Every structure is written in structure tokens, then in C-alpha cells.
Amino acid sequence: MGFWGCYLVGRSGEPLIGHPALRGARERLTLREYRADGWQVWAHPTEPSLGSMTALADAARAPVLLGFVMDGVCVAVEAAAPYSGSWYACLGRAPMAAHMDRDGMTIEDFFLPPEDAAQRAVQWAAESGHGVLEGPLLELLRVDWPERSAEELFFTFLDRLGV
């Protein structure tokens, strides 16, 4: 059984966990890393119970992103920004489809198609102040099975978003 947990990513001049939108999850969040330009990556050890990413983006006045790693093989991505809104994507499409099939759902029931998700990711990055290319993001969003781990795929996705 692989890793289960989530990563919360946002940019702020102060620790993200100080925002009221995260009040209920503060005790379980640990700082994983600071990245350039004030970006922070926080880890949460279990299924997300972090509340609304839209509320957090509004409170932070900046884009935020949540990556829920499932069994180390796929990631549910929820992103939100104050102006461009929220969107959902997945990394590791085949294992995500298998997880969803157990609940009688399909990947299309919840996530944007890779092409649409790549377009929304470019908008999200632009709202973050980063000009990124759609093609490299689309390449990751089309991956059926991560070569190594879903976590690695997620952090590569962050890199390509300019985070």
C-alpha cells in the first residue's frame, strides 16, 4: 500500500496555516518546504478535510492548490484562485479510474479532461504571475501510470506551474 495524504500549496507572506479557512486542520498540517517567491507546501497525513480551496484562495488573495495522493499511484488536484475560480484534475489517470470505479463513478464524473485541465492550469499560473506553456502541463495530465510515484508526478506538476 502506497502513500495516502495531501499537499496544500499556496503563496503568502505568512504561514498558510494562519488563515481562518484552515482553522480545523492546523494541528495536522506540517510544512514540507518553502519554494521561491513565497510559495509554501504543507503536508496533511490523511484524506483532505481542509475545507474549501475557494475560501482559502479568497482569504489568501492568491491561488492555492491541493493535491490528494491516493495510494501513491494517483493524485486528485483541486485548484482555486480568486478570479479564475476552481477546477479539478487528476494525475495518474488509470489508477484514478480504478479507484473511482470502486465507488461506481468514472473519472469524467469528477475531473476535467486533460486538455481542459491544462488550459485551466495555465490560467491559474497566470493569476499567480507565471507565464507557463500548456504543452508540458498537458503531457503530465495525460500520464496513465506514474513512472515512479504519484508524489513525484505532483511535484513535477508544481514545477511546470512555476511554483
Secondary structure as GFF3:
##gff-version 3
##sequence-region A 1 163
A	DSSP	beta_strand	5	11	.	.	.	ID=ss1
A	DSSP	three_ten_helix	16	18	.	.	.	ID=ss2
A	DSSP	three_ten_helix	20	28	.	.	.	ID=ss3
A	DSSP	beta_strand	30	34	.	.	.	ID=ss4
A	DSSP	three_ten_helix	36	38	.	.	.	ID=ss5
A	DSSP	beta_strand	39	44	.	.	.	ID=ss6
A	DSSP	alpha_helix	53	60	.	.	.	ID=ss7
A	DSSP	beta_strand	64	70	.	.	.	ID=ss8
A	DSSP	beta_strand	74	81	.	.	.	ID=ss9
A	DSSP	beta_strand	85	91	.	.	.	ID=ss10
A	DSSP	alpha_helix	93	102	.	.	.	ID=ss11
A	DSSP	three_ten_helix	107	109	.	.	.	ID=ss12
A	DSSP	alpha_helix	114	127	.	.	.	ID=ss13
A	DSSP	alpha_helix	134	141	.	.	.	ID=ss14
A	DSSP	alpha_helix	150	161	.	.	.	ID=ss15
###
